[in-house]
Amino acid sequence: MPEMLEIAEAKCDPGTALMVSELIFDLFSESGLIVSADEESGDCWRVEVILPPDRFWAEFEPTLNLAFPGLPAFSVRYINRHDWATRPQPARAPVRAGRFYIHEEDQPAPPAGSAIPVTISAGMAFGTGHHETTSGCLIALENVLRQTRPRAVLDLGCGTAILAVAFAKAARAPVLASDIDPVAVAVARRNGIVNGVGPLLRCVTAAGVRHREIAARAPYDLIMANILAGPLMAMATPLAALLAPGARLILSGLLLHQAPRIIARYRAAGLVFQKQLNKREWATLTLAAPGRPF
């Protein structure tokens, strides 16, 4: 019998979607809930919550209603645990982000030497590289690699591990990738193998930065975290503590209006703001730890 998961979803405006998703993460991430907020069309966004086995949305919705008056209506459905990560999706054109070229397995790679190809399994429902935050992080990664040669690298909240794979292919150096969901971690491992960097890519299931292997590999020369503003705010101090002197931190998953708050929070944690890249309504930030570059 396949393991079934309950999925709760709601459609609402962008501001509500971001606020609700951040609140769900803050309240329930330690209970194993996985939340995402994505644009469907224009001002219509979808908040999706994947619950762990044997947990039900009815357990959590009353608390959320109290914390967020006017909560949008959530509907509930069920899906096979494996299928939530591999739901059929329409084919999408390849994406060029700086030197990186993101394409599906059945699409041709670019001519040799013209770009760094990153292959992603066709049909994946998350982490396909088409979102502005992913392409923004890839461009920020390219800028970091022009200036430094990071050797200890963490991709936090990796999803399909596009960022980790891109780093491993560009730098030919090892990278640790982590995600809260074991299905995403399994997909990330497969993408490492498909891209020929399996031996360089270590994937672990972890919530935030609390994992023995994340701690054991610190300090890091580079950390990439493409998640949500709420978790990034909460993790500012522990993330800063993981960085080596002169290390870089790439952050995304942020709307433009959230960027100043994130910059201020990380400055308070001792980091130096370097650059902001805007793509549509999304921002990608690069910060640095004080000290001489490695």
N, C-alpha and C positions, 0 to 999 in steps of 0.2 A: 504494500500500500504506500503510494508516494506521500511524502510529508507535505502537508498543506499549510499555507500561511494565510492569515487574514490581512487584507490591505484596506485601509481607510483612505478615502480621497475626497477633496473638496475643491471647488473652483471659485475663484474670487479675484479681486484686483491685486496688482503687484505688491502694494504696500502691506495689505492684509496678509498676503501669502508669505512674505518675508517675516513679518512679526509673528505669525502663528507658527511657522516652521522653527524659528529660533526659540520660541517659548517651549515647543514640544521637545526640542533638543535639551534645553536647560532642565526641564522637569523630568524627562523620562529616558534620556539616553542610557543611563545606568541600568535601566530595565530591559535594554536590548532593542528598543524601538529605533528604526531607521527612517529618517525624514528627509524629503527633498522638496524643493520648490522650483518649478520650471514654467517658462512661458509657453502657453498653448497658441495664442494668437492675440496680438495687440495688447489690450488691457485685461485679457483673460489669462490667469495663471492657475496652475494645478498644484495643490499641496498633496503629497502622497506619503503615507505612513505605512511601512511594512512592519508587522508585529512578529515577535519571535514565536516559535511553536508553543502551543498551549496557552497563549495570552490573547486577550480579546479587547477590541477597541472599547467595548462597553465598560471595561475596568478603568479606563483612563479618561474618557470623554467628560464625566462629571467634574473631575478636577480641572480640566482645561476650560470648561464652561465657567467655572468660578473665577479662574485667573484671567479669562479673556471674554468679557461680556460682548455679546454680538458675534460669537464664534460662527463662522460659516457652517452650513450643513454638510456633514460628512456622510458619504455612502460607504458601504462595506461590501467587499467581494472576497473570493478565495482563489488562490493560485498555487500550483505546485512550486515548492521552494526553489527548484532549479529554474523553472520557467520565468520567474520574475526578472531574472538577469538576462534572459535570452528571448524575450518576446519579439515576434516578428516586427520589424520596422522597415519602412520604405528605404530603398537604396539611396544613398546620398553621395553627392559629388565629393571628390577628395578636397582636403583643406590644406592650404599652404600657410604656414605661420613661421616667418623668418626662413631659416634653412630647413625647417621640418615640413614634411609632406605626409599628412595623415590620410590613409586610404584603406578601404576594405579589402579582404583577402582576395576577392574575385576581380578587383580592379588592378590595372597595371601599375607597377612602380614607376617613378620618374626615371629618366635616363641617368645612367651611372655618373656620379659626380655632380649632378645638378642640384641635389637636395638630399637630406637625410630622410629616408622613408621610414615611417612607423605604420605597421600593419595592424588593423583592428578587425576582429571577427565581425562579419556582416550580421546585421540584425540586432545588435546589442541595444538595450533600452537605455543604457547610461554610459557615459564616458566615451562617446564616439569622436570627440575632438571638434564637434561642430559648434559648441557653445563658445561665446566670446570670452568667458573666463579661462577656458582651456587654451584657446589660441593666444590669449594674453599672457598666460603663464609660459607658454612655449617661447614667445618672443622675449619675455623677461629672462628665461633660462639661457637663450642664445646670448643676450647681452652680458649675463654673468660669466658665461664661458669665454667670452672675448677678453675679460679682465682677469679671471682667476682660473685656477685648476683645482676645483674641489675634489677631495678624495673620500671624505666621510659625508654621505648624503642621505637624507630622509625625505620620502614622499608621504606625507601624512594625509590620511583620508584618500587613498590612492584611486579608488574605483577600479577602472580597468588598467590602471598604471601607465597611462599614456605618458605622463611626465617622467616617471621613473625609467621607462623604456627609452624615451627620447634622450635622457641624460646618459644612460648606459651606452647607447649607440654613438652618441657624439663624443663622449669622453673615454669610452672603453674602460670604465671604472665601476666598481661595485656600488650598489644603491639598495637601501632598505625601504620597502614599501609597506604601509600598514593601512588597514581599513577595519571598521567595526563589524563588518559582515563577512562571514567565512565564504559565502558564495562569491562575493566580489574578489576576495583574496584568491580563490581558485581560478577565476577568470584572469586575474592579473598574472598568476603564474603561467597560465597558458599563453598569454600574450608575450611574455618574456621568451618562451620557447619559440613561438612563431617568428619572432623578430631576431632570433639568433643570439639573444643575450641572457638566456636562462641561467647560466652559471654566474652571471653578474647580479642577478635580481633575487633578493631575499624578500619573501612576502610573509607577513605575520598578521594575525587577527588581533586587533587591539582597539580599545576605546580611548581616544585622546592620546596622551603621551604616557599613560600608565601601563607600561609593559617592560619586563625585565630586559628584553633585547634592545629596545629603544634606548633605555638607560645605559646599557652596557656598551653601546657603540658611540655614545657621546664622548667628547663634544663633536658637533657637526660643522663642516665647512659650508654646507648649504642645506636648508630645509625649505621644502615647497609644500604649501597647504592651500588647496583649492576647495574650501568648504563654505561655511556660512559666517556672517558677521558675528552672531551670538557666540558660537564656539570659539571664534578667533579672539573675541574680547576676553572670554573666560580663560583662554590658554596663553595670554600674553606673557605673563611672568614665567611659567614653566617652559614655554618655547624659548624665551630669551636665555634661560639658564642652560639650555642644551647647546647653545652656539659657542663655537671657538672664537677667539679674538679675530676680528676682521671678517668673520663669516657673513654670508648673505642669507636673507629670509625673503621668500617670494610668497605673497598672500593674495588670494582672490576668492571669488564667490561673493563679491561686494557690489552693491549698487553705488553709483557715484556719490549720493548724499551720505552714504555710510563711511566713505573713505576718510574724511577728516577725523571722525571719532576713533577709527582704528589706528590712524597715524598717531594721534595723541596718546592713545593707550600704550602703544609700543614704545613711543618716546619715553613715557613714564617708566617703562620697564627697562630703560637704558639703551635702546637701540636708536640708530640714526636713520632718518628717512632719506632715501636716495632718489626714487623715481616713481611716478604714477603713470600708468598706461591706461587710456580710456578707449573702450570699444562699445559703441552704442551707449546703453545705460550702465555698463559694467566697468569696474575699475580693477586693475591689477597693480599691486604695490611691491616695491623692492626696498628692503631696509638692510642695514648692516650693523653688526656688533662692533663696538669700539675696539681699536687696536690695529696693529699692522696686518695687512692681508697675508694669508698663509702662502 
